[in-house]
Structure formats: C-alpha cells, structure tokens
C-alpha cells in the first residue's frame, strides 16, 4: 500500500510541471554544463561582459580626446612648480 494517495489534480499539476521543465531543460542543461545553475550568477556574468564591452566602446570613442590641451597643461604645471619652489626657498630661507 502506498503511504500517500495522489489525487487527479495532483497528477495534472505534476504533468504540467514536467512539461514546463521539459521546455526549459535544454537551456538548463547548457547553463548547468557551464556551471551556472543560478539565474543571479548568469546575470552577473552577463553584466560583467556588458560592462567590459561598454568600456571598450567608451575607450574607442574617446581615444586621444583632449590631446590639444596637453602642452598648455604641462606649461601650467611647470609654472606652478617653479612658484612652489620659490615659496619654499622664502619660507626656509635657502
């Protein structure tokens, strides 16, 4: 004798669940083969790949942008450092 008798509704629910699992089984087998059993892990992998692609696209778009101002910035930094050295000489009495 069976410890639990299943009703007709329970059998229908089990059959419906198996049908849904059958449709998802192919995708699930591929993801499981890759070691991705959790959808959150899959989303993290996809977000990492997507963010890396965005970084590459951003780098290609902004390649060498702002290079026209570099000589002016170098001159400003040199002037600032010369003024800084003068202030140190005055303070230390060198």
OpenMM code with the backbone's topology and positions (N, CA, C; nanometers):
from openmm import Vec3, app, unit

residues = "UNK UNK UNK UNK UNK UNK UNK UNK UNK UNK UNK UNK UNK UNK UNK UNK UNK UNK UNK UNK UNK UNK UNK UNK UNK UNK UNK UNK UNK UNK UNK UNK UNK UNK UNK UNK UNK UNK UNK UNK UNK UNK UNK UNK UNK UNK UNK UNK UNK UNK UNK UNK UNK UNK UNK UNK UNK UNK UNK UNK UNK UNK UNK UNK UNK UNK UNK UNK UNK UNK UNK UNK UNK UNK UNK UNK UNK UNK UNK UNK UNK UNK UNK UNK UNK UNK UNK UNK UNK UNK UNK UNK UNK UNK".split()
positions = [
    Vec3(0.0821, -0.1175, 0.0000),
    Vec3(0.0000, 0.0000, 0.0000),
    Vec3(0.0874, 0.1250, 0.0000),
    Vec3(0.0506, 0.2233, -0.0780),
    Vec3(0.1251, 0.3477, -0.0869),
    Vec3(0.0990, 0.4356, 0.0354),
    Vec3(0.2019, 0.5017, 0.0846),
    Vec3(0.1809, 0.5861, 0.2016),
    Vec3(0.0964, 0.7093, 0.1708),
    Vec3(0.0948, 0.7512, 0.0442),
    Vec3(0.0196, 0.8711, 0.0081),
    Vec3(-0.0513, 0.8448, -0.1240),
    Vec3(-0.1780, 0.8687, -0.1274),
    Vec3(-0.2548, 0.8500, -0.2491),
    Vec3(-0.2631, 0.9833, -0.3207),
    Vec3(-0.2219, 0.9870, -0.4493),
    Vec3(-0.2261, 1.1121, -0.5250),
    Vec3(-0.3626, 1.1287, -0.5890),
    Vec3(-0.4076, 1.2495, -0.5883),
    Vec3(-0.5369, 1.2802, -0.6489),
    Vec3(-0.5175, 1.3145, -0.7955),
    Vec3(-0.6254, 1.3249, -0.8666),
    Vec3(-0.6223, 1.3584, -1.0086),
    Vec3(-0.5624, 1.4974, -1.0305),
    Vec3(-0.5967, 1.5930, -0.9446),
    Vec3(-0.5447, 1.7298, -0.9581),
    Vec3(-0.3943, 1.7309, -0.9347),
    Vec3(-0.3467, 1.6554, -0.8385),
    Vec3(-0.2029, 1.6492, -0.8141),
    Vec3(-0.1301, 1.5885, -0.9333),
    Vec3(-0.1897, 1.4873, -0.9957),
    Vec3(-0.1288, 1.4288, -1.1153),
    Vec3(-0.1225, 1.5291, -1.2300),
    Vec3(-0.2282, 1.6075, -1.2474),
    Vec3(-0.2281, 1.7098, -1.3524),
    Vec3(-0.1205, 1.8148, -1.3248),
    Vec3(-0.1075, 1.8546, -1.2001),
    Vec3(-0.0061, 1.9549, -1.1649),
    Vec3(0.1343, 1.9003, -1.1889),
    Vec3(0.1578, 1.7744, -1.1574),
    Vec3(0.2889, 1.7145, -1.1806),
    Vec3(0.3190, 1.7058, -1.3302),
    Vec3(0.2194, 1.6706, -1.4114),
    Vec3(0.2388, 1.6637, -1.5567),
    Vec3(0.2679, 1.8016, -1.6152),
    Vec3(0.1974, 1.9023, -1.5673),
    Vec3(0.2208, 2.0388, -1.6152),
    Vec3(0.3606, 2.0851, -1.5771),
    Vec3(0.4046, 2.0523, -1.4572),
    Vec3(0.5389, 2.0917, -1.4132),
    Vec3(0.6454, 2.0225, -1.4975),
    Vec3(0.6232, 1.8951, -1.5304),
    Vec3(0.7193, 1.8237, -1.6150),
    Vec3(0.7256, 1.8832, -1.7542),
    Vec3(0.6123, 1.9280, -1.8078),
    Vec3(0.6102, 1.9891, -1.9409),
    Vec3(0.6891, 2.1192, -1.9409),
    Vec3(0.6711, 2.2002, -1.8377),
    Vec3(0.7454, 2.3262, -1.8287),
    Vec3(0.8937, 2.2980, -1.8131),
    Vec3(0.9273, 2.2014, -1.7302),
    Vec3(1.0680, 2.1656, -1.7122),
    Vec3(1.1281, 2.1119, -1.8413),
    Vec3(1.0496, 2.0422, -1.9224),
    Vec3(1.0998, 1.9884, -2.0488),
    Vec3(1.1388, 2.0982, -2.1451),
    Vec3(1.0622, 2.2065, -2.1487),
    Vec3(1.0937, 2.3190, -2.2368),
    Vec3(1.2188, 2.3913, -2.1891),
    Vec3(1.2340, 2.4008, -2.0593),
    Vec3(1.3492, 2.4712, -2.0047),
    Vec3(1.4699, 2.3804, -1.9895),
    Vec3(1.4509, 2.2517, -2.0118),
    Vec3(1.5574, 2.1552, -1.9869),
    Vec3(1.6774, 2.1776, -2.0772),
    Vec3(1.6550, 2.2086, -2.2037),
    Vec3(1.7667, 2.2272, -2.2967),
    Vec3(1.8535, 2.3449, -2.2537),
    Vec3(1.7907, 2.4560, -2.2217),
    Vec3(1.8655, 2.5737, -2.1759),
    Vec3(1.9320, 2.5437, -2.0429),
    Vec3(1.8592, 2.4765, -1.9553),
    Vec3(1.9131, 2.4421, -1.8240),
    Vec3(2.0337, 2.3506, -1.8331),
    Vec3(2.0319, 2.2553, -1.9273),
    Vec3(2.1459, 2.1648, -1.9434),
    Vec3(2.2692, 2.2403, -1.9904),
    Vec3(2.2516, 2.3338, -2.0819),
    Vec3(2.3661, 2.4112, -2.1310),
    Vec3(2.4229, 2.4968, -2.0194),
    Vec3(2.3362, 2.5665, -1.9458),
    Vec3(2.3845, 2.6511, -1.8376),
    Vec3(2.4466, 2.5678, -1.7266),
    Vec3(2.3891, 2.4534, -1.6983),
    Vec3(2.4436, 2.3656, -1.5954),
    Vec3(2.5797, 2.3111, -1.6383),
    Vec3(2.5947, 2.2845, -1.7671),
    Vec3(2.7219, 2.2370, -1.8186),
    Vec3(2.8301, 2.3435, -1.7990),
    Vec3(2.7928, 2.4701, -1.8088),
    Vec3(2.8865, 2.5798, -1.7872),
    Vec3(2.9070, 2.6103, -1.6396),
    Vec3(2.8336, 2.5444, -1.5516),
    Vec3(2.8472, 2.5681, -1.4085),
    Vec3(2.7618, 2.6826, -1.3586),
    Vec3(2.6616, 2.7209, -1.4346),
    Vec3(2.5739, 2.8321, -1.3988),
    Vec3(2.4362, 2.7742, -1.3681),
    Vec3(2.4119, 2.7458, -1.2415),
    Vec3(2.2838, 2.6886, -1.2030),
    Vec3(2.1858, 2.7941, -1.1529),
    Vec3(2.2359, 2.9086, -1.1141),
    Vec3(2.1529, 3.0126, -1.0549),
    Vec3(2.1340, 3.1275, -1.1547),
    Vec3(2.0119, 3.1784, -1.1732),
    Vec3(1.9930, 3.2898, -1.2669),
    Vec3(2.0654, 3.4171, -1.2240),
    Vec3(2.0865, 3.4342, -1.0942),
    Vec3(2.1607, 3.5525, -1.0479),
    Vec3(2.3068, 3.5459, -1.0932),
    Vec3(2.3641, 3.4281, -1.0918),
    Vec3(2.5017, 3.4116, -1.1381),
    Vec3(2.5096, 3.4401, -1.2876),
    Vec3(2.4116, 3.3930, -1.3624),
    Vec3(2.4077, 3.4214, -1.5055),
    Vec3(2.3983, 3.5714, -1.5307),
    Vec3(2.3143, 3.6403, -1.4537),
    Vec3(2.3004, 3.7853, -1.4726),
    Vec3(2.4307, 3.8574, -1.4393),
    Vec3(2.5041, 3.8107, -1.3393),
    Vec3(2.6327, 3.8732, -1.3057),
    Vec3(2.7328, 3.8540, -1.4187),
    Vec3(2.7377, 3.7327, -1.4739),
    Vec3(2.8272, 3.7089, -1.5873),
    Vec3(2.7920, 3.8000, -1.7057),
    Vec3(2.6636, 3.8099, -1.7369),
    Vec3(2.6220, 3.8943, -1.8492),
    Vec3(2.6520, 4.0412, -1.8231),
    Vec3(2.6313, 4.0884, -1.7010),
    Vec3(2.6619, 4.2279, -1.6680),
    Vec3(2.8117, 4.2557, -1.6768),
    Vec3(2.8943, 4.1604, -1.6376),
    Vec3(3.0401, 4.1790, -1.6500),
    Vec3(3.0816, 4.1911, -1.7964),
    Vec3(3.0279, 4.1050, -1.8788),
    Vec3(3.0604, 4.1100, -2.0219),
    Vec3(3.0090, 4.2400, -2.0832),
    Vec3(2.8869, 4.2790, -2.0465),
    Vec3(2.8291, 4.4023, -2.0992),
    Vec3(2.9096, 4.5248, -2.0556),
    Vec3(2.9529, 4.5288, -1.9295),
    Vec3(3.0300, 4.6437, -1.8822),
    Vec3(3.1671, 4.6488, -1.9494),
    Vec3(3.2279, 4.5336, -1.9754),
    Vec3(3.3557, 4.5322, -2.0459),
    Vec3(3.3395, 4.5858, -2.1881),
    Vec3(3.2312, 4.5467, -2.2547),
    Vec3(3.2058, 4.5989, -2.3894),
    Vec3(3.1836, 4.7496, -2.3867),
    Vec3(3.1114, 4.7978, -2.2865),
    Vec3(3.0911, 4.9428, -2.2747),
    Vec3(3.2233, 5.0162, -2.2528),
    Vec3(3.3123, 4.9583, -2.1738),
    Vec3(3.4429, 5.0209, -2.1513),
    Vec3(3.5240, 5.0286, -2.2804),
    Vec3(3.5197, 4.9227, -2.3593),
    Vec3(3.5922, 4.9226, -2.4869),
    Vec3(3.5325, 5.0267, -2.5808),
    Vec3(3.4016, 5.0336, -2.5886),
    Vec3(3.3360, 5.1319, -2.6760),
    Vec3(3.3695, 5.2736, -2.6308),
    Vec3(3.3655, 5.2986, -2.5000),
    Vec3(3.3989, 5.4311, -2.4471),
    Vec3(3.5437, 5.4672, -2.4813),
    Vec3(3.6348, 5.3698, -2.4679),
    Vec3(3.7754, 5.3956, -2.4995),
    Vec3(3.7979, 5.4266, -2.6463),
    Vec3(3.7278, 5.3568, -2.7341),
    Vec3(3.7427, 5.3819, -2.8783),
    Vec3(3.6887, 5.5198, -2.9133),
    Vec3(3.5752, 5.5567, -2.8542),
    Vec3(3.5154, 5.6868, -2.8844),
    Vec3(3.6039, 5.8012, -2.8347),
    Vec3(3.6607, 5.7859, -2.7160),
    Vec3(3.7378, 5.8950, -2.6545),
    Vec3(3.8881, 5.8816, -2.6747),
    Vec3(3.9292, 5.8037, -2.7719),
    Vec3(4.0707, 5.7846, -2.7991),
    Vec3(4.1341, 5.9181, -2.8384),
    Vec3(4.2396, 5.9560, -2.7709),
    Vec3(4.3167, 6.0789, -2.7972),
    Vec3(4.2339, 6.2065, -2.7836),
    Vec3(4.1249, 6.2030, -2.7144),
    Vec3(4.0459, 6.3238, -2.6939),
    Vec3(4.1137, 6.4087, -2.5860),
    Vec3(4.1228, 6.5370, -2.6084),
    Vec3(4.1824, 6.6279, -2.5115),
    Vec3(4.3327, 6.6435, -2.5280),
    Vec3(4.3908, 6.5856, -2.6291),
    Vec3(4.5349, 6.5959, -2.6511),
    Vec3(4.5783, 6.7356, -2.6929),
    Vec3(4.4836, 6.8171, -2.7391),
    Vec3(4.5179, 6.9518, -2.7838),
    Vec3(4.5572, 7.0408, -2.6658),
    Vec3(4.5061, 7.0138, -2.5480),
    Vec3(4.5312, 7.0983, -2.4314),
    Vec3(4.6524, 7.0533, -2.3511),
    Vec3(4.7118, 6.9435, -2.3869),
    Vec3(4.8218, 6.8890, -2.3082),
    Vec3(4.9423, 6.9819, -2.2978),
    Vec3(4.9906, 7.0464, -2.4056),
    Vec3(5.1050, 7.1379, -2.3902),
    Vec3(5.0746, 7.2538, -2.2943),
    Vec3(4.9531, 7.3062, -2.2999),
    Vec3(4.9146, 7.4152, -2.2094),
    Vec3(4.9141, 7.3665, -2.0644),
    Vec3(4.8648, 7.2474, -2.0416),
    Vec3(4.8625, 7.1932, -1.9058),
    Vec3(5.0030, 7.1689, -1.8528),
    Vec3(5.0934, 7.1223, -1.9380),
    Vec3(5.2320, 7.0993, -1.8963),
    Vec3(5.2977, 7.2307, -1.8577),
    Vec3(5.2717, 7.3364, -1.9345),
    Vec3(5.3287, 7.4675, -1.9026),
    Vec3(5.2738, 7.5197, -1.7701),
    Vec3(5.1437, 7.5042, -1.7468),
    Vec3(5.0835, 7.5479, -1.6214),
    Vec3(5.1429, 7.4733, -1.5024),
    Vec3(5.1650, 7.3428, -1.5165),
    Vec3(5.2234, 7.2649, -1.4080),
    Vec3(5.3670, 7.3074, -1.3809),
    Vec3(5.4435, 7.3364, -1.4866),
    Vec3(5.5814, 7.3815, -1.4687),
    Vec3(5.5847, 7.5162, -1.3981),
    Vec3(5.4958, 7.6077, -1.4358),
    Vec3(5.4887, 7.7384, -1.3694),
    Vec3(5.4490, 7.7233, -1.2224),
    Vec3(5.3548, 7.6371, -1.1957),
    Vec3(5.3105, 7.6149, -1.0587),
    Vec3(5.4247, 7.5580, -0.9733),
    Vec3(5.5006, 7.4630, -1.0296),
    Vec3(5.6111, 7.4035, -0.9546),
    Vec3(5.7221, 7.5049, -0.9298),
    Vec3(5.7481, 7.5918, -1.0278),
    Vec3(5.8500, 7.6955, -1.0078),
    Vec3(5.8059, 7.7905, -0.8966),
    Vec3(5.6787, 7.8301, -0.8941),
    Vec3(5.6279, 7.9158, -0.7869),
    Vec3(5.6330, 7.8452, -0.6526),
    Vec3(5.6071, 7.7176, -0.6503),
    Vec3(5.6116, 7.6383, -0.5270),
    Vec3(5.7547, 7.6340, -0.4723),
    Vec3(5.8542, 7.6178, -0.5601),
    Vec3(5.9946, 7.6163, -0.5172),
    Vec3(6.0356, 7.7517, -0.4606),
    Vec3(5.9902, 7.8614, -0.5226),
    Vec3(6.0209, 7.9950, -0.4712),
    Vec3(5.9619, 8.0141, -0.3312),
    Vec3(5.8408, 7.9691, -0.3093),
    Vec3(5.7768, 7.9829, -0.1779),
    Vec3(5.8526, 7.9009, -0.0733),
    Vec3(5.8981, 7.7828, -0.1082),
    Vec3(5.9737, 7.7011, -0.0138),
    Vec3(6.1073, 7.7659, 0.0212),
    Vec3(6.1738, 7.8256, -0.0778),
    Vec3(6.3007, 7.8937, -0.0529),
    Vec3(6.2811, 8.0117, 0.0397),
    Vec3(6.1730, 8.0884, 0.0231),
    Vec3(6.1448, 8.2021, 0.1097),
    Vec3(6.1125, 8.1576, 0.2519),
    Vec3(6.0351, 8.0525, 0.2666),
    Vec3(5.9968, 8.0047, 0.3987),
    Vec3(6.1143, 7.9433, 0.4728),
    Vec3(6.1982, 7.8680, 0.4030),
    Vec3(6.3094, 7.8005, 0.4684),
    Vec3(6.4351, 7.8870, 0.4729),
    Vec3(6.4342, 7.9956, 0.3998),
    Vec3(6.5498, 8.0855, 0.3982),
    Vec3(6.6689, 8.0274, 0.3273),
    Vec3(6.6478, 7.9554, 0.2225),
    Vec3(6.7601, 7.8959, 0.1485),
    Vec3(6.8174, 7.9883, 0.0492),
] * unit.nanometer
topology = app.Topology()
chain = topology.addChain("A")
for resn in residues:
    res = topology.addResidue(resn, chain)
    for name in ("N", "CA", "C"):
        topology.addAtom(name, app.Element.getBySymbol(name[0]), res)
